[in-house]
Amino acid sequence: MPGMRIFLTGATGYLGQALCRRLAGEHELCALVRPTSEVAPLRALGVALFEGDVRERASLRQGMSGADWVVHAAAELDPAAPAERMREVNVEGSRNVASLAYKLGVGRLLSISSVAYFGGSPEDGSPATEESPVRRPFPSPYSATKHAGQEAIAAEAARGLRVDTVYPSLVYGPPGKRGGANALLRAVIRGRFPALIGGDRRTSWVYLDDVVEGMVRVMQRSPGGGDYLLAGDTTTVRDLVHRICALAGVAPPRREISPRAARWLLRLAAPLWRLRGRRAPIAAGQLENLARHWAFDDTRARRELAWEPRALDAGLPPTVAFLQGRDARPEVA
């Protein structure tokens, strides 16, 4: 993969910044950034910045023109975000990126999707593959909009745009971020979960650096049109929490409750939280996620890309050290 012009959306985020760090110095990197984004880390890497928003198609044109690759990583992940904003960013934003890439004759597009696209994995706990049926209804607005956004990109692929897609599982590892999987691990370390919900649910976890390596290998090796799960290691929620607590030297939650019981408790306590002007400790959509398995099989990526992600035994120790402040790397949003 000789030096190329690569245009990225979502470059200020957790995955986007990590990919820029990996590619900086080898390629001409251009990034779409919002006026309010923290761009100092990208400037330090020599990334050319273009102000805009994926919801505004015209703002994409200048940075995307002449690109050999477009990497689309922008997404609204906040479960508390308004539904309309999530749809605009995850669905219409994806449509804008893909349709303009096709119109401009961009060579390739790499879509950074998520296992949320699938709505979960089979009820029996077996791992899903790229060909597994989608689980409906979707458990959350994020899951529904990630699926719809990827379908919008697929429509442009049907017209001739060369699209590759990766579906990372739960991404963890330093440098950290305030939301997402690392935030859940930090909450476990700090004892913020008095009870474990859905301890028998099987989930896949992939280390940040391994996701980046998988994306690079797609760009290097895929002939185009590839779909790749980047799942990493799979275990139960119970086992994961106990491993984290052992590494952190803290006690695990003393109780376990089912997602159904947690749903009823949330409904009963909701009026009290509202009276206090506080948000519930867990959103209803997150409970729906916890009721499902999120176990995935990444055999295709391992076979076709020679991709070898690390196991949780290798990835959790540096992550816990970072989340406890024993690693000096700065936090990433």
N, C-alpha and C positions, 0 to 999 in steps of 0.2 A: 504494500500500500504506500506508494511514493507520496511526496508532499502534495496535499490537495487543499482546496478551499472547502471548509466545512461550516455550515450555518446551523446554529443550535437554538432551539427554544428551551426555556426552563434551565438555562445555564447557571443561574444563581442559586438553584436548589441543591439538595443533597446529592442526588445522582449526577446532575448536570455539572456541578463544580468538580466532582470527582473525575468525570470523563475529561473535562478541560485540563485538569492537572496531568492526566495520563497522556493527552495528545499534544500539549503545549510544546513548542519547539520543533515539532515534527511536521506540523500542518499549519495552514493559515486558518485561524479560528475566528469566526464572526458570531456574535450572539445578539439575540433580541432581548432587550431588557426594558422593564417598566421604569418610568421616571423615579419611582420611589424605591427601587431595588438597591441593595447594598452591592456595589460593583467593584469595590477596591480589590478583592481577591482576583477578579477577572482581569482587571487592569494590570495587576502585578504579573499575571501570566502572559500578558501581551495580546489578550483577546480584543478584537475590534468590536466596539459596542454600537448597537443601533437601537435607539429608543422606539418603543412601540408596544403592541399588545396583540396576542393571538386572536382576540375578538375583533380586531380591526385589520382586515385583510390587506389594505393598502399599505399599512405600516410594515409589512413583512417584505415588500418588494425589494427595497434597496439592499438589505443585507443578504437576501436569498439569491439575488441575481448573480449568475456566474458560478454558483456553488456546484461542486462535484457531489457532495452529500448534504442532505438535510437530516439532522437528528432532532426529532420532536419529542421532548421530554417535559414540556410544560403541562401542568395539570393543577386543578383545584382539589386538594386532598382533605381540607379541614372539614370534619363531619358537621361542624356547626355553621358552615357557610350556607347562605341562602340557596335554595334549590335552583333558582334561576341563574345565579352566578355559576354554579357548578355545571349546569347545562351549557351555558355560553362558553365557558372555558374548555370543558372536556369534550363537548360534542361539536359546537360550532367552531371553536378554535382549531380542533383537529381537521375539520372540513376545510377551513381556510388554508391551513398549512399545506395539506395534500393537494387541493385543487390548484393553488398557486404554483406549487412545485411542478405539477403536470403542465401547467400553462407555460412556465418558464423553461421547460425542457431540462429540469434538474436530472442528473444522472441516476441518483439513488436516494431513497428515503428510508431511514431507520426509525421506526415507531417504538418508543419506550412505553409499552402498555403495562399490564399488571395481571396477576392471577385473579384480581377482582373481576376481570373480564368474564371469567367462567362462572361467577356466582357461588363458588365453593367446589368441593370435590365430592365423590360419591358418598352416600349415607353410610355405607358399610366400612368407611375408613380407608378403602383402597385408593391408591394414588391416581389422579387424573392425568391424561396425556393431552397433547395438542389436539387430538381428534375427539376427546370426550365431549359429550353433550353439555350444553350450558345448563346450569341449575336455575330455574325460574320458580317463583318470582325472585328478583334480585334482592339480596338482603339489605341493601343500602342505596341511597342516591349515588354515592361514589361508584359502586359496582355497576349500577344501571348506566351511568353516563360514560364510564370507561368502555363498556361494551358498545354503546351507541357510537362513541367517538371512533372506535376501531372499525366499526362497520362503515362509517363515513370515509375513512381512509381506504378501506377495501374497495369502495365504489370507484375511487380514482385508480386503484390498481387494476380494476377491470377494464379501465380505459387505456391502460398501457404504462402507468407509472410503476417503476420497479421498486417495490416495497418489501422490506424485511421487518419482522416484528419480534421483539423479545418480551417475555412475560415473567418478570421477576416475582419471586414470592415475597415474604416479609424480609425486608432488607435491614440489616443491622451492622454495627461496627463503626469505629472511629474514622475520621472526626464525626462527632455526633450531630444530632439535630433536635430541635425542641419538640417536634411532633413525631408521629409515626411509631415505628417499632422500637427505636431507641428510647423514646419517652415511656413506652410500656415497660421496658426493662428497668429504667431508672425508677419508675413507680414501685416495681417489685422490690428493688434494693432498699428503697426508703420506707417500706412497710405500709404503703398506701392502699393495699388490697387486704382488708381484714378477712375476706373469704375468696377462695379460688372458684371462678365460674367456668364450668365446662372443662374440668381437668382432664377428661378422657378424650377431648377433641384432638385430632392429629393435625399438626401444622408444619409447613416447610419454611425454613429460614436460610437465607443466603447472605454471605458476608459482602459488604460494600465493594471491596477491591475485586472480588470474584465476579460480581455483576459487571463492573467496568471491563474486566478482561473478557467476559462473554460478549459484550457489545463490540469491543475492538475486533474480536475474532469473527464476528458476523461481518463486519466491514471488510475484513481481510479475506475471508474464505467463502462466504455465501455467494452463489452465482446470481442471487436475486429471487425474491418470492418465498423466502424461508420464514417459518414460524418456529420460535424456540422458547420453550420454558427454561427458565434459569431458577431452579428450585432449591438447590443446595441440600441441606440435611433435614430430615423429617423426624419429629418426635411428638409426644403428647404435651399438652399444655402443662400438665402436672410435672412431668419429667423436666421440662425446660425450667420451670419456676424453681424446682428443687436444685437443679444444677446452678442456677444463678445465685440463689441464696447461699449455697455452700461456698461458692467462689467469693462472695461478698462478706461472708462471716455473719449473716443475719438469719433469723428464724423465718421459715416459710409460713404462709398463712395457715392458721390452725383449723380452718373450716373449709369445706367445699360445698357449693350449692349448684344446682342445675341451672341452665339458662332459663328454663321455665319458671323456676322459683324466683330467680333474680328479676324476671320480668314483672311478676306480681309485686315483689317488694318495691320495685321502682315506681309502679303505679300507685301503691299505697303511700309512699313517701313523697311523691311529686308535689302535692299541695303544701307540705311543710317547707320544702325547698323554695317554692314560689313565694311563700309568706316571708321567708328570710331574704328574698332577693338573690338567691344563689342558684347556680346551675347544678343539675343532677351530676353525680360523680361519673356516670357513664350514660351515653346517649342510647336511645332505643335502637338505633341502627347498629351500634356497636354490639348490643346484645344479640341481635339477629346474626351478626358475623360470628359471635362466640358460640352460637348454637350449631354451626356447621363445621365440618372438616375442611381444612385447607391444605391437603396433602397432594403433592404433584411429583410427576416423574420426568426428569430431564435427560433421559437416555439419548434423545436425539441430539441435544447440544453436546453431550459428552462424546458421542460417536462421530458426528459430522464436523464438529469444531475442535475436537481434541481438548475439550474444556474440562478442567478438573477442580471443582470448588472444594474448599476445605470443609471439614466436619465441624460440628458445634464444639467439640472438645478443643479444637484449635482456634476457633473464632471467638468463643465466649470469654476466655481469660483477658485478652487485650480490651475487649469491649467493656467488661465490668471494671477493669482498671481505669479506663477513660471516664466512665460514668461516675466513678467514685472520686475523680479528681487526681488519680495517681498517674495520669498521662497528660502531658502539658499541651497537647494539640488543641487548637482553638475549636470551639463549637461552630457548626454550620447550621444555618436555618433550615 
